[in-house]
Amino acid sequence: MGLIHKILHSRSADDGNFFMRLKGIIGFAPKDLEIYKKAFTHRSINKKDAKGNPVNYERLEFLGDAMLGSIISNHLFNQVPSGDEGYLTKMRSKVVSREHLNELGKDLGLIHLVDSKIPKEHFGENIHGNVFEALVGAIFLDRGYMFCERFVQKKVIKPYVDIEKLEGKILSYKSLLIEWAQKEKKTFLFEVYDDSGNELIKHFAVKLFIDGKIAAKARATSKKKAEERAAKRAYFKLQNKIDAQK
């Protein structure tokens, strides 16, 4: 209570509000608030420190990514003693996939703490996962590995890491479909073209051809997303054939 009282009464009202919101998210009192502020500072602020170095979440994102990988690897190593290197690497990738990290960031509402000159509705999906990783990095710098591991255990491992479910989780429908097509000696082609829709944000449309026939169509805000969405739709059409090959 002494630390909380000191922070709330020695800093601005904004700092006090940030402190309480942050404490509610991470589950313990942060010591160095400046580290966490950096974790939520977008590069559009164009802030620099006394030495002229950029002040934003990107370096903390790098650190957090490494910490997440370490903690998840340790958990899987202990929980699956029969898993070889390839299996453990694949399982870790499923836990720390960009899609999953984006979901975690959204669930915690981290975007509401981001300081940016860009309107939040204009951010892409990855901002949620990027800031989540930056937060993990900030926790490590502020309170050390033990607190970092505790946070990841509570927010990632316990609610989301189910070994049996992870084994059945598909990371990339596009990769799965291509692998299946190659084994079955089928031709496949993703035909991407600009979408002529009326949205303000540019969209891309995709037709997925398998053996010269359209297997699925999809559209999204990037070519990669559109291809993945088309592959997912094709997978569910061909699921019995694809699963039979496993």
C-alpha positions as CSV (number, residue, x, y, z in Angstrom):
1,M,0.0,0.0,0.0
2,G,2.9,2.3,0.7
3,L,4.1,2.2,-2.9
4,I,0.7,2.7,-4.3
5,H,0.0,5.6,-1.9
6,K,3.3,7.2,-2.9
7,I,2.7,7.0,-6.6
8,L,-0.9,8.2,-6.4
9,H,0.0,11.2,-4.3
10,S,3.4,12.2,-5.9
11,R,2.4,12.1,-9.6
12,S,-0.2,13.7,-11.8
13,A,-3.8,12.6,-12.0
14,D,-3.0,11.1,-15.4
15,D,-0.2,9.0,-13.9
16,G,-2.4,7.9,-11.1
17,N,-5.1,6.8,-13.5
18,F,-2.6,5.0,-15.7
19,F,-1.1,3.2,-12.7
20,M,-4.5,1.9,-11.5
21,R,-5.6,0.7,-14.9
22,L,-2.2,-1.0,-15.5
23,K,-2.3,-2.6,-12.0
24,G,-5.8,-4.0,-12.9
25,I,-4.4,-5.6,-16.0
26,I,-1.1,-7.1,-14.8
27,G,-2.3,-8.0,-11.3
28,F,0.4,-6.3,-9.3
29,A,1.8,-2.8,-8.6
30,P,4.3,-1.6,-11.2
31,K,7.4,0.0,-9.8
32,D,8.8,2.0,-12.7
33,L,5.8,3.6,-14.5
34,E,8.0,5.1,-17.3
35,I,8.9,1.7,-18.6
36,Y,5.2,0.9,-19.0
37,K,4.5,4.3,-20.6
38,K,7.0,3.4,-23.2
39,A,5.3,0.1,-23.8
40,F,2.2,2.0,-24.8
41,T,3.9,4.8,-26.8
42,H,3.3,4.5,-30.6
43,R,6.1,5.6,-33.0
44,S,3.7,8.3,-34.4
45,I,4.3,10.3,-31.2
46,N,7.9,10.8,-32.5
47,K,9.2,11.0,-29.0
48,K,13.0,10.8,-28.3
49,D,15.0,10.5,-25.1
50,A,17.9,12.7,-24.0
51,K,20.3,10.8,-26.3
52,G,18.1,11.2,-29.3
53,N,16.9,7.6,-29.3
54,P,13.3,6.9,-30.3
55,V,10.9,6.3,-27.4
56,N,8.2,3.8,-28.4
57,Y,7.1,0.2,-27.7
58,E,9.0,-1.5,-30.5
59,R,12.2,-2.4,-28.6
60,L,10.0,-3.7,-25.7
61,E,8.0,-5.7,-28.2
62,F,11.2,-7.4,-29.3
63,L,12.1,-8.2,-25.7
64,G,8.6,-9.4,-24.8
65,D,8.6,-11.7,-27.8
66,A,11.7,-13.4,-26.5
67,M,10.4,-13.6,-23.0
68,L,7.1,-15.1,-24.2
69,G,9.0,-17.7,-26.2
70,S,11.2,-18.6,-23.2
71,I,8.3,-19.0,-20.8
72,I,6.1,-20.9,-23.2
73,S,9.0,-23.2,-24.2
74,N,9.8,-24.0,-20.6
75,H,6.1,-24.8,-19.9
76,L,5.8,-27.1,-22.9
77,F,9.2,-28.8,-22.2
78,N,7.9,-29.7,-18.7
79,Q,4.3,-30.6,-19.7
80,V,5.1,-32.7,-22.7
81,P,8.2,-34.9,-21.9
82,S,7.6,-37.1,-25.0
83,G,7.6,-34.1,-27.4
84,D,10.6,-33.9,-29.7
85,E,12.1,-30.6,-30.9
86,G,9.9,-30.3,-33.9
87,Y,6.7,-31.0,-32.0
88,L,7.6,-28.5,-29.2
89,T,8.5,-25.8,-31.7
90,K,5.2,-26.3,-33.6
91,M,3.2,-26.1,-30.3
92,R,5.0,-23.0,-29.2
93,S,4.3,-21.3,-32.5
94,K,0.6,-22.0,-32.0
95,V,0.6,-20.3,-28.6
96,V,2.5,-17.2,-29.7
97,S,0.9,-16.9,-33.2
98,R,0.2,-13.4,-34.3
99,E,-3.6,-14.2,-34.3
100,H,-3.5,-15.5,-30.7
101,L,-1.4,-12.5,-29.4
102,N,-3.9,-10.1,-31.1
103,E,-6.7,-11.8,-29.3
104,L,-4.9,-11.5,-26.0
105,G,-4.2,-7.9,-26.5
106,K,-7.9,-7.3,-27.4
107,D,-9.1,-9.2,-24.3
108,L,-7.0,-7.1,-22.0
109,G,-8.1,-3.9,-23.8
110,L,-4.5,-2.7,-24.2
111,I,-5.3,-0.4,-27.1
112,H,-7.1,1.9,-24.8
113,L,-3.8,2.7,-23.1
114,V,-1.9,3.4,-26.3
115,D,-0.6,7.0,-26.8
116,S,-0.7,7.7,-30.5
117,K,-1.3,10.5,-33.0
118,I,-3.2,8.0,-35.2
119,P,-6.9,7.4,-34.4
120,K,-7.3,4.0,-32.8
121,E,-9.9,2.9,-35.3
122,H,-7.2,3.3,-38.1
123,F,-4.8,0.7,-36.5
124,G,-4.4,-2.7,-38.0
125,E,-5.1,-5.9,-36.1
126,N,-1.5,-6.4,-35.1
127,I,-1.4,-3.4,-32.8
128,H,-3.1,-5.6,-30.1
129,G,-0.4,-8.3,-30.2
130,N,2.5,-5.9,-30.6
131,V,1.5,-4.0,-27.4
132,F,0.9,-7.2,-25.6
133,E,4.5,-8.3,-26.3
134,A,5.7,-4.8,-25.3
135,L,3.9,-5.1,-22.0
136,V,5.5,-8.5,-21.3
137,G,8.9,-6.9,-22.0
138,A,8.1,-4.0,-19.7
139,I,7.1,-6.4,-16.9
140,F,10.4,-8.2,-17.3
141,L,12.5,-5.0,-17.0
142,D,10.4,-3.6,-14.1
143,R,9.9,-6.7,-11.9
144,G,12.1,-9.5,-13.3
145,Y,11.6,-12.9,-14.7
146,M,9.4,-14.2,-11.8
147,F,6.8,-11.6,-12.2
148,C,6.9,-11.9,-16.0
149,E,6.4,-15.7,-15.8
150,R,3.6,-15.2,-13.3
151,F,1.8,-12.8,-15.7
152,V,2.2,-15.1,-18.7
153,Q,1.0,-18.1,-16.6
154,K,-2.1,-16.3,-15.6
155,K,-3.0,-14.5,-18.8
156,V,-1.7,-16.9,-21.4
157,I,-1.0,-20.4,-20.2
158,K,-3.8,-21.2,-17.8
159,P,-6.7,-19.9,-19.9
160,Y,-5.4,-20.8,-23.3
161,V,-2.8,-23.5,-23.3
162,D,-4.6,-26.8,-23.6
163,I,-2.2,-29.4,-25.1
164,E,-4.9,-31.5,-26.8
165,K,-6.7,-28.5,-28.3
166,L,-3.4,-27.0,-29.5
167,E,-2.5,-30.2,-31.3
168,G,-5.6,-29.8,-33.4
169,K,-5.2,-26.0,-33.9
170,I,-4.3,-25.0,-37.5
171,L,-1.9,-22.2,-37.8
172,S,-2.2,-21.6,-41.5
173,Y,-4.9,-23.0,-43.7
174,K,-3.0,-21.8,-46.7
175,S,0.1,-23.9,-45.8
176,L,-2.1,-26.9,-44.9
177,L,-3.9,-26.7,-48.2
178,I,-0.7,-26.3,-50.3
179,E,0.8,-29.3,-48.5
180,W,-2.2,-31.4,-49.2
181,A,-2.4,-30.3,-52.9
182,Q,1.3,-31.2,-53.4
183,K,1.0,-34.6,-51.8
184,E,-2.1,-35.3,-53.9
185,K,-0.4,-33.9,-57.0
186,K,-3.1,-31.3,-57.5
187,T,-2.5,-27.9,-59.1
188,F,-3.4,-24.8,-57.1
189,L,-3.4,-21.1,-57.8
190,F,-4.3,-18.0,-55.7
191,E,-5.6,-15.3,-58.1
192,V,-5.5,-12.0,-56.4
193,Y,-7.0,-8.8,-57.7
194,D,-8.1,-5.4,-56.4
195,D,-11.6,-5.3,-54.9
196,S,-14.0,-2.7,-56.3
197,G,-16.0,-2.5,-53.1
198,N,-17.2,0.8,-51.6
199,E,-15.3,0.6,-48.3
200,L,-12.9,3.4,-47.4
201,I,-10.1,0.9,-46.7
202,K,-8.7,-0.9,-49.8
203,H,-9.7,-4.5,-50.0
204,F,-8.3,-7.4,-52.0
205,A,-10.2,-10.3,-53.5
206,V,-9.0,-13.8,-54.0
207,K,-10.1,-16.8,-56.1
208,L,-8.5,-20.1,-55.1
209,F,-8.2,-22.6,-58.0
210,I,-7.6,-26.3,-57.4
211,D,-7.1,-28.4,-60.5
212,G,-8.3,-25.4,-62.6
213,K,-11.6,-25.1,-60.7
214,I,-12.6,-22.4,-58.2
215,A,-12.5,-23.9,-54.8
216,A,-13.2,-20.8,-52.8
217,K,-13.4,-17.0,-52.9
218,A,-12.6,-14.4,-50.2
219,R,-11.8,-10.7,-49.6
220,A,-9.8,-8.9,-46.9
221,T,-7.7,-5.8,-46.3
222,S,-4.5,-7.4,-47.4
223,K,-3.5,-10.1,-50.0
224,K,-2.1,-12.3,-47.3
225,K,-5.4,-12.2,-45.2
226,A,-7.5,-12.8,-48.3
227,E,-5.5,-15.8,-49.4
228,E,-5.6,-17.3,-45.9
229,R,-9.4,-16.7,-45.7
230,A,-9.9,-18.4,-49.1
231,A,-7.8,-21.3,-48.0
232,K,-9.8,-21.7,-44.8
233,R,-13.0,-21.8,-46.8
234,A,-11.6,-24.4,-49.2
235,Y,-10.3,-26.4,-46.3
236,F,-13.8,-26.8,-44.8
237,K,-15.1,-27.9,-48.2
238,L,-12.4,-30.5,-48.5
239,Q,-11.9,-31.3,-44.8
240,N,-12.7,-35.0,-45.0
241,K,-10.2,-35.5,-47.9
242,I,-7.5,-33.5,-46.2
243,D,-7.9,-35.0,-42.8
244,A,-7.8,-38.5,-44.3
245,Q,-4.3,-37.8,-45.6
246,K,-3.0,-37.0,-42.1
